Amino acid sequence: MYNILTLNKIAACGTDKFDKTKYACADNFENPTAIMVRSASMHEMELSPETLAIARAGAGTNNIPSDVCAEKGIVVFNTPGANANAVKELVICGLFLASRRVTAAYDWCKGLKGEGEAVGKLVEKGKSQFAGPEIMGKTLGVIGMGAIGFKVAQAAEALGMKIVGYDPFISEGVKSALSADTEIVEDINDIFQKSDYITIHVPLNDATKNTVNKDTLALCKDGVRILNFARGGLVNNDDIKAALESGKAAAYVTDFPSDDVIGVDGIIAIPHLGASTPESEDNCAMMAADELIAYIEKGEIINSVNMPRMPLDKVDGQRTCIIHKADAAEAVKSVAGDDVKQAVRGAMGYTVVDKALDADSLYAIDGVIKVRVI
């Protein structure tokens, strides 16, 4: 029996995918075969040597120690694209909120309670302070043209915006699906210089932290509006507050509130609602379950953030799956034989051969981390 530990409430349509004759799902296993998680932090969690994989029901994996998992031979999956439509819809909402000062107007309007028949006149007198521009005809800069950024670009263009995109890793599939009117630039600074609105959709890492900062903001048009529905650390809070105060920026919409941005004039802080739709939670849960089942039962690795990609057919007989360091690939192949499937990603390698191999002979190779015979 394979035990699946759930660290958060996972949609039933996801856990129902596990064959109950082979799997058990619960929130209290001590040595699980695999783990399903949404937002729970795993950085202080002691990982069992019996754990084969972790599936994050969502795109970001900052709550999972992926590098530590790789060293232990634990495959970490995410579910890219499963919540893309939900986030896209909130980003479009953010475009309007950034423009039309709806939240400030709503708060002001609540203060008119009790004014009786005077409300109408007060509304007409006070509404001008909340005027804002239309988005039609404006330029939206999209940093990161993955599943979410691509959908945002399409939706914003349908609303009449001009799109400028930046992504050094943009796929050919996305390129071919984009409108001919979409401009893809090779220098991220072009996004800051050309855009009236900027939305950012990249993972948070050392290279992307503080992508929006005082230097990049200085390149922007006066009155630029910034949207961040990806990760909080992508925008430097001190710098965006200074830009709002000076007038360089007109609005900042973030799905990642922190104490220093809540209540700041010009900042609309939303409590991380990007993927908070029942449809998104269902999609992520089902995709995460499929990934775990495919890996446990046939060794397939799709959508891993710390291991090489390895599409595989069903097991016909026995199969040996070997997780190893990339520089051990040739040594592993010399023991496994020439008829292997092998892939390397960064420092990690993965080798699969459709026969049972002696685990001890493989573990004797320097750099072999985990051997599993299915």
FILUMNU-147660 format. One line per 4 residues: their letters; for each residue x, y, z of C-alpha. Coordinates in nm, 4 decimals. Layout:
BEGIN
A	X/Y/Z  ...
***
This chain:
BEGIN
MYNI	0.0000/0.0000/0.0000  0.1308/0.3451/-0.0948  0.0668/0.6114/0.1721  -0.0005/0.9665/0.0520
LTLN	0.0391/1.2345/0.3193  -0.1716/1.5505/0.2719  -0.0297/1.8564/0.4486  -0.3215/2.0795/0.3478
KIAA	-0.6799/2.0130/0.2589  -0.6601/1.8734/-0.0939  -0.9672/1.8779/-0.3182  -1.1409/1.5423/-0.3162
CGTD	-1.1326/1.5205/-0.6944  -0.7558/1.4938/-0.6561  -0.7344/1.2381/-0.3768  -1.0111/1.0368/-0.5438
KFDK	-0.7727/0.9714/-0.8330  -0.5730/0.7324/-0.6151  -0.6860/0.3704/-0.6491  -0.8009/0.2803/-0.2985
TKYA	-0.6797/-0.0781/-0.3440  -0.3232/0.0548/-0.3810  -0.3177/0.3925/-0.2063  -0.4225/0.5454/0.1245
CADN	-0.4518/0.9229/0.1725  -0.4376/1.0820/0.5176  -0.2873/1.3763/0.7059  -0.1025/1.1726/0.9707
FENP	0.1378/0.9294/0.8034  0.4857/0.9273/0.9582  0.6710/0.7653/0.6674  0.4690/0.8501/0.3565
TAIM	0.5412/0.7249/0.0091  0.4587/1.0713/-0.1220  0.3293/1.4071/-0.0018  0.0669/1.6428/-0.1418
VRSA	0.0926/2.0028/-0.0256  -0.0483/2.3433/-0.1079  0.0828/2.6300/0.1071  0.2190/2.4534/0.4190
SMHE	0.5880/2.5222/0.4787  0.8054/2.2111/0.4631  1.1414/2.3745/0.5348  1.1535/2.2552/0.8950
MELS	0.9954/1.9177/0.8217  1.1992/1.6008/0.8679  1.1748/1.4046/0.5452  1.1404/1.0276/0.5609
PETL	1.3846/0.8119/0.3617  1.0751/0.6255/0.2385  0.9340/0.9358/0.0693  0.9686/0.9226/-0.3080
AIAR	0.8028/1.2466/-0.4157  0.6287/1.5684/-0.3174  0.3604/1.7280/-0.5325  0.2760/2.0931/-0.4835
AGAG	-0.0834/2.1631/-0.5857  0.0144/2.4954/-0.7378  0.2928/2.6555/-0.9377  0.5269/2.8058/-0.6774
TNNI	0.7449/2.5752/-0.4668  0.9045/2.8257/-0.2283  0.7482/2.6363/0.0622  0.9393/2.3187/-0.0284
PSDV	1.3165/2.2676/0.0211  1.3610/2.1433/-0.3351  1.7417/2.1338/-0.3271  1.7429/1.9340/-0.0043
CAEK	1.4895/1.6980/-0.1579  1.7096/1.6472/-0.4631  2.0014/1.5473/-0.2413  1.7746/1.2871/-0.0800
GIVV	1.6385/1.1582/-0.4113  1.2916/1.3041/-0.3553  1.1264/1.4349/-0.6726  0.9417/1.7641/-0.6295
FNTP	0.6551/1.8318/-0.8690  0.4455/2.1406/-0.9275  0.1344/2.1936/-1.1375  0.2152/2.4666/-1.3910
GANA	-0.0852/2.5997/-1.5767  -0.3450/2.4352/-1.3552  -0.4279/2.7650/-1.1847  -0.3349/2.9890/-1.4780
NAVK	-0.6881/3.0947/-1.5661  -0.7721/3.1843/-1.2056  -0.4643/3.4039/-1.1741  -0.5230/3.5567/-1.5168
ELVI	-0.8728/3.6668/-1.4175  -0.7453/3.8331/-1.0988  -0.4690/4.0101/-1.2918  -0.7287/4.1538/-1.5289
CGLF	-0.9260/4.2622/-1.2241  -0.6033/4.4215/-1.0954  -0.5675/4.6212/-1.4160  -0.9040/4.7833/-1.3554
LASR	-0.8397/4.8345/-0.9845  -0.5094/5.0045/-1.0631  -0.6766/5.2388/-1.3104  -1.0143/5.3385/-1.1767
RVTA	-0.9420/5.3744/-0.8022  -1.2351/5.1481/-0.7255  -1.1112/5.0366/-0.3835  -1.0495/5.3907/-0.2608
AYDW	-1.3875/5.5012/-0.3951  -1.5588/5.2081/-0.2258  -1.4016/5.2930/0.1098  -1.4983/5.6597/0.0692
CKGL	-1.8544/5.5701/-0.0221  -1.8961/5.3651/0.2960  -1.8324/5.6867/0.4888  -2.1499/5.8374/0.3437
KGEG	-2.3675/5.6008/0.5436  -2.6181/5.7985/0.7508  -2.6182/6.1063/0.5261  -2.9721/6.0273/0.4102
EAVG	-3.1001/6.2242/0.1135  -2.7695/6.4128/0.0917  -2.5864/6.1045/-0.0364  -2.6627/6.1769/-0.4029
KLVE	-2.5224/6.5295/-0.3885  -2.2184/6.4186/-0.1908  -2.1466/6.1479/-0.4472  -2.1582/6.3942/-0.7370
KGKS	-1.9374/6.6369/-0.5485  -1.6775/6.3835/-0.4400  -1.6484/6.1399/-0.7291  -1.3934/6.3405/-0.9272
QFAG	-1.1164/6.2520/-0.6828  -1.1417/5.8903/-0.7976  -1.1122/5.9441/-1.1720  -0.8714/5.7174/-1.3564
PEIM	-0.7732/5.6206/-1.7113  -0.9146/5.3502/-1.9349  -0.6860/5.0598/-2.0244  -0.7840/5.0510/-2.3921
GKTL	-0.4956/5.1658/-2.6104  -0.2440/5.1520/-2.3262  0.0677/4.9350/-2.3306  0.0934/4.6392/-2.0959
GVIG	0.4393/4.5001/-2.0316  0.4362/4.1312/-1.9398  0.7486/3.9989/-1.7680  0.7364/3.6211/-1.7963
MGAI	0.5407/3.4614/-2.0809  0.4651/3.1257/-1.9239  0.1199/2.9772/-1.8713  -0.0115/3.2774/-1.6771
GFKV	0.1694/3.5562/-1.8583  0.0560/3.4179/-2.1933  -0.3087/3.4110/-2.0844  -0.2838/3.7613/-1.9389
AQAA	-0.1367/3.8915/-2.2645  -0.4177/3.7367/-2.4686  -0.6914/3.8670/-2.2401  -0.5470/4.2187/-2.2151
EALG	-0.5048/4.2391/-2.5916  -0.8695/4.1375/-2.6328  -0.9541/4.4367/-2.4121  -0.7704/4.6679/-2.6490
MKIV	-0.4271/4.6906/-2.4905  -0.0931/4.6799/-2.6714  0.1281/4.3982/-2.5432  0.5050/4.3964/-2.4958
GYDP	0.6449/4.0730/-2.3538  0.9777/3.9643/-2.2133  1.0883/3.6093/-2.1406  1.4358/3.4718/-2.2225
FISE	1.2918/3.1198/-2.1957  0.9762/3.1704/-2.4010  0.8634/2.8514/-2.5733  0.8100/2.8189/-2.9450
GVKS	0.4531/2.7112/-2.8740  0.3778/3.0375/-2.6939  0.5514/3.2394/-2.9635  0.3427/3.0824/-3.2361
ALSA	0.0186/3.1273/-3.0405  0.0700/3.4967/-2.9683  -0.0937/3.7622/-3.1798  0.1170/3.9096/-3.4567
DTEI	0.0699/4.2451/-3.2836  0.2435/4.1262/-2.9657  0.5988/4.2578/-2.9379  0.8541/4.0291/-2.7730
VEDI	1.1663/4.2131/-2.6563  1.5071/4.0680/-2.5694  1.5988/4.3321/-2.3106  1.3863/4.3549/-1.9964
NDIF	1.4593/4.7268/-1.9759  1.2438/4.7735/-2.2857  0.9460/4.6615/-2.0761  1.0086/4.9340/-1.8210
QKSD	1.0637/5.2014/-2.0833  0.7646/5.1239/-2.3061  0.4859/5.0224/-2.0698  0.1997/5.2080/-1.9070
YITI	0.1213/4.8992/-1.6984  0.3615/4.6203/-1.6000  0.2638/4.2756/-1.4765  0.5238/4.0265/-1.3580
HVPL	0.4914/3.6468/-1.3838  0.8220/3.4805/-1.2993  0.9389/3.2581/-1.0125  1.1184/3.4175/-0.7179
NDAT	1.4877/3.3317/-0.7055  1.8210/3.5085/-0.6671  1.8084/3.6261/-1.0285  1.4549/3.7672/-1.0131
KNTV	1.4393/3.9111/-0.6604  1.3695/4.2858/-0.6685  1.3097/4.2848/-1.0432  1.1096/4.6021/-0.9839
NKDT	1.3404/4.8384/-0.7945  1.4474/5.2009/-0.7887  1.6693/5.1596/-1.0969  1.4096/4.9834/-1.3138
LALC	1.1376/5.2180/-1.1914  1.3552/5.5124/-1.2980  1.3324/5.3812/-1.6549  0.9518/5.3846/-1.6477
KDGV	0.7075/5.6418/-1.7711  0.5747/5.8727/-1.5014  0.2542/5.7276/-1.3583  0.3367/5.3649/-1.4371
RILN	0.1105/5.1053/-1.2742  0.2693/4.7846/-1.1424  0.0912/4.4520/-1.0845  0.2452/4.1634/-0.8914
FARG	0.0501/3.8393/-0.8730  0.3596/3.6142/-0.8777  0.5681/3.6539/-0.5587  0.6147/3.9364/-0.3102
GLVN	0.9937/3.9571/-0.3308  0.9863/4.0393/-0.7015  0.9060/4.4018/-0.6155  1.1133/4.6039/-0.3697
NDDI	0.8562/4.7459/-0.1291  1.0633/5.0462/-0.0201  1.1336/5.1426/-0.3791  0.7734/5.1109/-0.4968
KAAL	0.6536/5.3189/-0.2013  0.9063/5.5901/-0.2877  0.7921/5.5801/-0.6518  0.4299/5.6208/-0.5473
ESGK	0.5171/5.9141/-0.3247  0.7115/6.0897/-0.6006  0.4503/6.0249/-0.8687  0.6769/5.8008/-1.0750
AAAY	0.4255/5.5213/-1.0081  0.0485/5.5742/-0.9928  -0.0519/5.2404/-0.8404  0.0817/4.9103/-0.7159
VTDF	-0.1452/4.6067/-0.6956  -0.0026/4.3098/-0.5092  -0.1406/3.9708/-0.4131  0.1237/3.9475/-0.1382
PSDD	0.0459/4.1801/0.1519  0.3073/4.2650/0.4121  0.2872/4.4990/0.7069  0.4877/4.7700/0.5328
VIGV	0.2545/4.7981/0.2310  -0.0876/4.7575/0.3928  -0.2699/5.0901/0.4125  -0.0203/5.2794/0.1939
DGII	-0.1875/5.5235/-0.0430  -0.1671/5.3904/-0.3973  -0.1113/5.0301/-0.2938  -0.3917/4.7779/-0.3312
AIPH	-0.3040/4.4704/-0.1275  -0.5066/4.1547/-0.1948  -0.4706/3.8529/0.0396  -0.3117/3.6043/-0.2041
LGAS	-0.6300/3.5231/-0.3920  -0.4694/3.4396/-0.7269  -0.5491/3.0691/-0.7242  -0.8358/3.0847/-0.4750
TPES	-1.1103/2.9469/-0.6934  -1.2726/2.6054/-0.6614  -1.1886/2.5357/-1.0257  -0.8201/2.6119/-0.9707
EDNC	-0.7966/2.4016/-0.6557  -0.9600/2.1106/-0.8369  -0.7290/2.1415/-1.1382  -0.4164/2.1581/-0.9218
AMMA	-0.5206/1.8648/-0.7027  -0.5977/1.6404/-1.0003  -0.2762/1.7309/-1.1805  -0.0674/1.6728/-0.8652
ADEL	-0.2289/1.3321/-0.8128  -0.1622/1.2317/-1.1734  0.2047/1.3286/-1.1375  0.2504/1.1221/-0.8217
IAYI	0.0732/0.8184/-0.9666  0.2826/0.8320/-1.2848  0.6047/0.8539/-1.0869  0.5201/0.5899/-0.8261
EKGE	0.3835/0.3367/-1.0728  0.6080/0.3836/-1.3761  0.8880/0.6218/-1.2785  0.7752/0.9018/-1.5086
IINS	0.8859/1.2549/-1.4215  0.6836/1.5419/-1.5676  0.6757/1.8960/-1.4254  0.9494/1.8442/-1.1675
VNMP	1.1317/2.1488/-1.0350  1.4390/1.9583/-0.9147  1.4815/1.6594/-1.1473  1.5134/1.5992/-1.5243
RMPL	1.2034/1.5444/-1.7334  1.1457/1.1796/-1.8277  0.8244/1.0800/-2.0135  0.7733/0.7023/-1.9942
DKVD	0.5361/0.4334/-2.1157  0.3724/0.1853/-1.8828  0.5957/-0.0725/-1.7205  0.6108/-0.4013/-1.9128
GQRT	0.7865/-0.6352/-1.6732  1.0291/-0.4658/-1.4345  1.1909/-0.1234/-1.4405  1.4837/0.0235/-1.2468
CIIH	1.4809/0.3977/-1.1764  1.8025/0.5648/-1.0627  1.8396/0.9178/-0.9298  2.2008/1.0324/-0.9343
KADA	2.4288/1.3293/-0.9694  2.4746/1.4471/-1.3278  2.8451/1.3635/-1.3290  2.7645/1.0009/-1.2429
AEAV	2.5591/0.9499/-1.5597  2.8249/0.7624/-1.7561  2.9165/0.5389/-1.4635  2.5502/0.4525/-1.4117
KSVA	2.5096/0.3736/-1.7794  2.8127/0.1450/-1.7717  2.6400/-0.0697/-1.5076  2.2838/-0.0381/-1.6401
GDDV	2.3751/-0.1089/-2.0032  2.3317/0.0848/-2.3256  1.9551/0.0323/-2.3491  1.8684/0.3049/-2.0997
KQAV	1.6747/0.6290/-2.0966  1.8802/0.9001/-1.9360  1.8375/1.2718/-1.8750  2.0349/1.5398/-1.6937
RGAM	1.9184/1.8703/-1.5531  2.1715/2.0919/-1.3825  2.3445/1.8882/-1.1133  2.0909/1.6053/-1.1204
GYTV	2.0541/1.3011/-1.3447  1.7885/1.0351/-1.3900  1.8339/0.6975/-1.5562  1.5673/0.4370/-1.6323
VDKA	1.6159/0.0835/-1.7682  1.3404/-0.1699/-1.8293  1.4854/-0.4555/-1.6291  1.5681/-0.5262/-1.2668
LDAD	1.9205/-0.4246/-1.1692  2.1158/-0.5024/-0.8555  2.0755/-0.2009/-0.6281  2.4007/-0.2633/-0.4387
SLYA	2.6099/-0.2419/-0.7551  2.4449/0.0897/-0.8387  2.4808/0.2351/-0.4897  2.8511/0.1502/-0.5128
IDGV	2.8794/0.4244/-0.7779  2.9781/0.7614/-0.6364  2.6908/1.0016/-0.6941  2.4025/0.7517/-0.6982
IKVR	2.1340/0.8784/-0.4592  1.8292/0.6517/-0.4902  1.7595/0.3244/-0.6709  1.4070/0.1909/-0.7122
VI	1.2881/-0.1222/-0.8909  0.9243/-0.1135/-1.0026
***
